[in-house]
Amino acid sequence: MSDPVVAIEGLTIDYIVGAGRFRAVSDVSLEVERGHVVGIVGETGCGKSTLAQAIPRLLPEPPATIGGGRILFEGIDLVKVPLWKMPGIRGTGINMIFQEPLNSLNPAFRIYDQVAEAVHIRNVREGGKGAVVRAEPGPFDYSKRPNPSAGDAWRGKVVPGGAVAEEIHRKQVDRQVGGSAEDLKKEVLDYLRLVRINDPETILNLYPHELSGGMRQRIMIAMALSEKPSLLIADEPTSALDVTIQAQVLTLMKELIEEVNTSILFISHDLGVIAETADELGVMYAGKLVEFGPIAEIFQSPRHPYTKALLRAAPTRYKTDGPLLSIAGNVPNLSRPPPGCRFHPRCPIARPVCREEPGPPLAAIPGSSENHRSACHFATEVPQIP
């Protein structure tokens, strides 16, 4: 792939807790190309959400710690960026939609206040209309950290290089330089219409608890897109919704990719959701990325035993009777993973090399496209698994 918006190279993430060290993500490498949707699937506890939250550095550090690798976002290694500088990248650079919108929306503020704040912050960072203090043009530079002892004196002020302090008071939302409160409200309404909300004027005055789950998720998508991020990370954004609303949100996200020109990393355990949304698919197992490639190719011809087992275990419209197929065995304990390939205790084609040697890195597969890679010693034999 060319010109990726984010490239993850050999990323390793550990959690250090009372019971010991858990390697939640182990040597993961993948790229998200501009304008593409990359899906990540796997069983609960495989490291999907840890990987997603590690990109914008949202993991609590400690107990989480990045043990190695790089996260290259538009040429910047985010692993080396101090945490206090990350607010200059989050939002307008990388934004995230979480599984439960009620955990992200503030119950004390109306919808207008929350969407307007997102639009306002973007305007401040861009240095255009809506800036509390006109920002300097050009990329952000957090080389000088605001003085914490200054208290509220620096709240909402632009700091050197065009960056803005994160704690922007709600009352400053309507204070415009080069724009008016009416302009801000019009832009908020435009974003609510963008996510197909039919009566945005009424929605503006409501609180989050007065909306349905699907409507709250649309609000979260509107807030994320209003900051025009280069990369949008969606972590199980539809799992709490019923199937009808889920289909509407997925259709909306696909339409918005072209309208807003953003890339999406879509995290899910639902293969049906991923099939409807993604261009490329990554399959994770026990903290490792075991297969990656074009989604149609992986669905038609998986080249890792775990991927094939996962696809066979998923309910389909063609299966009308009998029990669902299951994957034998259990997910390994990440504090004491098995030697060799982590899937070998459950693998139907495991051999001594799988038990004795570390699992191979992702590699191209003979007979498959260049972008289709598998971390299996016997990838060419997977299609013959009964």
C-alpha positions in Angstrom: 0.0 0.0 0.0 1.1 3.5 -0.7 0.9 6.7 1.4 -0.6 5.2 4.6 -2.2 7.7 7.0 -0.9 5.5 9.9 1.7 2.7 9.8 2.2 0.5 12.9 5.5 -1.3 13.0 6.3 -4.1 15.5 4.1 -2.6 18.2 4.2 -4.4 21.6 2.1 -3.4 24.6 2.3 -4.8 28.1 0.1 -4.4 31.1 1.9 -4.6 34.4 -0.5 -5.5 37.2 -0.4 -7.3 40.5 -0.6 -10.7 38.9 2.4 -10.0 36.7 3.1 -8.8 33.1 0.5 -9.4 30.4 1.5 -8.9 26.8 -1.8 -7.7 25.3 -0.3 -6.8 21.9 2.7 -8.5 20.5 4.8 -7.3 17.5 1.8 -6.1 15.5 2.4 -4.4 12.1 -0.2 -2.9 9.8 -1.0 0.1 7.6 -4.2 2.1 7.0 -4.2 3.6 3.6 -5.8 7.0 3.0 -9.5 6.7 2.2 -9.6 3.1 3.2 -11.4 1.2 5.9 -9.3 -1.5 7.7 -11.2 -3.9 10.0 -9.7 -5.7 12.9 -11.5 -8.8 14.2 -10.9 -11.5 16.9 -12.2 -13.0 20.0 -12.8 -11.0 23.2 -9.4 -10.3 24.9 -7.3 -10.7 21.8 -6.0 -7.1 22.0 -8.2 -5.3 19.5 -9.3 -2.4 21.8 -5.8 -2.1 23.3 -4.4 -1.7 19.8 -7.1 0.9 18.9 -6.5 3.0 22.1 -2.7 2.8 21.7 -2.7 4.7 18.5 -4.0 8.0 20.0 -2.1 7.1 23.2 -5.3 6.8 25.3 -4.1 3.8 27.3 -3.4 4.6 31.0 0.4 4.6 31.2 1.0 2.9 33.7 -0.3 0.1 34.0 0.0 -0.1 30.2 3.4 0.4 28.7 4.6 0.4 25.1 7.4 -2.2 25.0 8.5 -1.6 21.5 7.7 -0.6 17.9 6.5 2.5 16.2 3.2 4.2 15.4 3.8 6.5 12.4 1.0 9.0 11.9 1.6 11.2 8.9 5.4 10.7 9.5 5.4 11.3 13.2 6.2 8.5 15.6 3.5 8.8 18.3 5.4 6.5 20.6 8.0 9.2 21.0 5.6 12.0 21.5 5.2 13.0 25.2 1.7 12.5 26.5 1.1 16.1 27.2 1.6 16.9 23.5 -0.9 14.3 22.3 -4.0 16.7 22.6 -2.6 18.6 19.7 -2.9 15.4 17.6 -6.1 14.0 18.9 -9.4 15.2 17.5 -8.3 17.0 14.4 -5.6 14.4 13.6 -7.0 11.2 15.1 -10.5 10.8 16.5 -12.2 7.9 18.1 -15.8 6.6 18.4 -16.4 4.3 21.4 -18.8 1.4 21.9 -21.2 3.2 24.3 -21.9 6.8 23.4 -23.4 7.5 26.9 -19.9 7.0 28.3 -18.6 9.7 25.9 -21.4 12.3 25.9 -21.6 14.6 28.9 -25.1 14.1 30.5 -25.0 17.7 32.0 -24.8 19.5 28.6 -27.2 19.7 25.7 -26.3 18.3 22.3 -25.5 21.7 20.9 -22.9 22.5 23.5 -21.1 19.3 22.9 -21.0 19.4 19.1 -20.3 23.1 19.1 -17.3 22.6 21.3 -15.8 20.0 18.9 -16.3 22.4 15.9 -14.9 25.3 18.0 -11.8 23.4 18.9 -11.2 22.5 15.3 -11.6 26.2 14.2 -9.2 27.3 16.9 -6.6 24.8 15.8 -7.0 25.7 12.2 -6.6 29.4 13.0 -9.7 30.3 11.1 -13.1 31.6 12.2 -14.2 30.7 15.7 -10.7 31.0 17.3 -10.8 32.5 20.8 -7.5 34.0 19.9 -6.4 34.0 16.3 -3.9 31.0 15.9 -0.8 31.1 13.8 -1.0 29.1 10.6 0.9 26.0 10.0 1.4 22.7 12.0 1.1 22.6 15.7 4.2 23.1 17.8 4.0 22.1 21.5 7.6 22.8 22.1 6.6 25.1 25.0 4.2 23.7 27.5 1.6 26.0 29.1 2.6 26.9 32.7 0.3 24.9 35.0 0.9 27.4 37.8 -0.9 30.0 35.6 -4.2 28.5 36.6 -7.2 29.7 34.5 -5.1 32.5 33.0 -4.2 30.3 30.0 -7.5 28.5 29.7 -8.6 28.6 26.1 -5.6 30.6 25.0 -3.5 29.8 22.0 0.1 28.7 22.9 3.1 29.1 20.7 2.9 27.4 17.3 -0.9 27.6 16.9 -1.8 24.9 19.5 -4.6 25.5 22.0 -4.9 24.5 25.6 -7.3 21.6 25.9 -9.4 23.0 28.7 -11.7 25.3 26.8 -14.5 26.5 29.0 -18.0 25.9 27.6 -18.9 29.5 27.9 -16.2 30.4 25.4 -17.8 28.3 22.7 -19.8 31.3 21.4 -16.9 33.8 21.6 -15.9 34.2 18.0 -13.0 36.0 16.3 -13.7 36.2 12.5 -17.1 34.5 12.9 -20.4 34.7 14.8 -22.5 32.5 17.1 -24.9 32.1 14.1 -22.1 30.8 11.9 -21.2 28.2 14.6 -24.7 27.1 15.0 -25.1 26.8 11.2 -22.0 24.6 11.1 -23.3 22.4 13.9 -26.6 21.9 12.1 -24.8 21.0 8.9 -22.9 18.2 10.7 -26.1 16.9 12.3 -27.7 16.8 8.8 -24.6 15.1 7.5 -25.3 12.1 9.8 -28.9 12.0 8.5 -30.6 13.6 11.5 -33.9 14.8 10.1 -34.8 17.5 12.7 -31.5 18.8 13.9 -33.0 22.1 15.3 -35.0 20.1 17.9 -32.1 17.7 18.7 -29.8 20.7 19.6 -31.8 21.4 22.7 -32.0 17.9 24.0 -29.8 16.1 26.5 -28.1 12.7 25.7 -30.5 10.7 27.9 -33.4 12.0 25.8 -32.1 10.3 22.6 -32.2 6.7 21.4 -29.0 4.7 21.3 -28.8 5.0 17.5 -29.3 8.7 17.7 -26.6 9.1 20.3 -24.2 7.2 18.2 -24.9 9.5 15.2 -24.2 12.5 17.5 -20.8 10.9 18.4 -20.1 10.4 14.7 -21.0 14.0 13.9 -18.7 15.2 16.7 -15.8 13.1 15.4 -16.3 14.1 11.8 -16.7 17.8 12.7 -13.1 17.9 13.6 -12.2 16.5 10.2 -9.7 13.8 11.4 -7.3 12.1 9.1 -7.9 8.9 10.9 -11.2 7.8 12.6 -10.9 4.8 15.0 -14.3 3.1 15.6 -14.1 0.7 18.5 -17.2 -1.6 18.4 -19.4 1.4 17.5 -22.5 -0.6 16.7 -22.4 -3.6 19.1 -24.9 -1.9 21.5 -27.4 -1.2 18.8 -30.2 -3.3 17.4 -29.7 -4.7 13.9 -31.9 -2.2 12.1 -30.1 0.8 13.6 -26.8 -1.0 13.2 -27.3 -1.3 9.5 -28.2 2.4 9.2 -25.1 3.5 11.1 -22.8 1.3 8.9 -24.4 2.6 5.7 -23.9 6.1 7.0 -20.2 5.5 7.9 -19.5 4.2 4.4 -21.1 7.2 2.8 -19.3 9.6 5.0 -15.8 8.2 4.1 -16.1 9.9 0.7 -17.9 13.0 1.9 -15.4 13.8 4.6 -12.3 12.1 3.1 -11.1 10.2 6.1 -9.6 6.8 6.8 -11.2 4.4 9.3 -9.8 1.7 11.6 -12.9 -0.4 12.5 -12.6 -2.7 15.5 -15.2 -5.4 15.9 -15.9 -9.0 16.9 -18.7 -9.2 14.3 -17.6 -10.6 11.0 -20.9 -9.5 9.3 -20.3 -5.9 10.3 -16.7 -6.0 9.1 -17.8 -7.6 5.8 -20.2 -4.7 5.2 -17.7 -2.0 6.0 -14.0 -2.8 5.5 -11.6 -2.8 2.5 -8.9 -4.8 4.3 -9.1 -7.1 7.2 -6.7 -7.9 10.0 -7.4 -11.0 12.2 -5.9 -10.9 15.8 -5.4 -13.9 18.1 -3.9 -13.7 21.6 -2.3 -10.3 21.0 -0.9 -11.2 17.5 -2.0 -10.3 14.0 -2.2 -13.6 12.3 -3.6 -12.6 8.9 -4.1 -9.4 6.9 -5.3 -8.7 3.4 -8.2 -7.7 1.1 -11.4 -8.6 2.8 -13.0 -10.4 -0.1 -9.9 -12.6 -0.5 -9.8 -13.5 3.2 -13.4 -14.4 3.3 -13.2 -16.5 0.1 -9.8 -18.1 0.9 -8.5 -17.7 4.5 -4.9 -18.6 4.9 -4.6 -19.0 8.6 -6.2 -21.9 10.6 -7.6 -19.5 13.1 -9.2 -17.3 10.5 -10.8 -20.3 8.8 -12.1 -21.5 12.2 -13.5 -18.1 13.0 -15.3 -17.9 9.7 -16.8 -21.4 10.1 -18.0 -20.5 13.6 -19.9 -17.4 12.5 -23.6 -17.8 11.9 -24.6 -17.3 8.2 -27.9 -17.1 6.3 -27.1 -20.5 4.7 -27.1 -22.4 8.0 -30.6 -23.1 9.1 -30.3 -26.1 11.4 -27.9 -27.9 13.7 -25.5 -26.5 16.2 -23.0 -23.7 15.4 -19.5 -24.9 14.8 -17.1 -24.0 17.6 -13.3 -23.6 18.0 -11.9 -26.4 20.2 -9.9 -25.4 23.3 -9.6 -22.1 25.1 -7.9 -18.7 24.5 -4.4 -18.8 26.1 -3.5 -16.9 29.2 -1.5 -13.9 28.0 0.6 -13.9 31.2 1.8 -17.4 30.3 1.3 -17.9 26.5 2.1 -21.3 25.0 5.5 -21.8 23.4 5.7 -21.7 19.6 2.6 -20.5 17.7 0.0 -19.3 20.1 -2.8 -21.0 18.2 -1.1 -24.5 18.0 -3.0 -26.0 21.0 -6.3 -25.5 19.0 -5.0 -25.9 15.5 -6.0 -29.0 13.4 -2.8 -28.9 11.3 -0.3 -28.2 14.1 3.1 -29.9 13.8 6.3 -30.0 15.9 7.6 -26.8 14.3 4.5 -25.0 15.4 5.0 -26.1 19.1 8.8 -25.6 19.2 9.5 -22.4 17.2 7.9 -18.9 17.6 5.1 -18.2 15.2 6.3 -16.8 11.9 5.8 -13.1 11.1 3.2 -12.1 8.5 4.4 -13.0 5.1 3.1 -13.1 1.5 1.4 -16.3 0.5 2.2 -18.1 -2.8 -0.8 -18.0 -5.1 -2.4 -15.0 -3.2 -2.2 -11.3 -3.9 0.8 -9.3 -2.7 -1.2 -7.6 0.1 -2.6 -11.0 1.5 -0.3 -12.1 4.3 -0.4 -14.9 6.9 1.5 -15.8 10.0 1.3 -19.6 9.5 4.1 -22.0 8.6 1.6 -24.0 6.5 -0.6 -21.2 5.0 -0.8 -23.0 1.7 -2.5 -26.0 3.3 -5.2 -24.0 5.1 -7.7 -24.4 2.2 -7.6 -28.1 2.7 -8.7 -28.0 6.3 -12.1 -29.8 6.5 
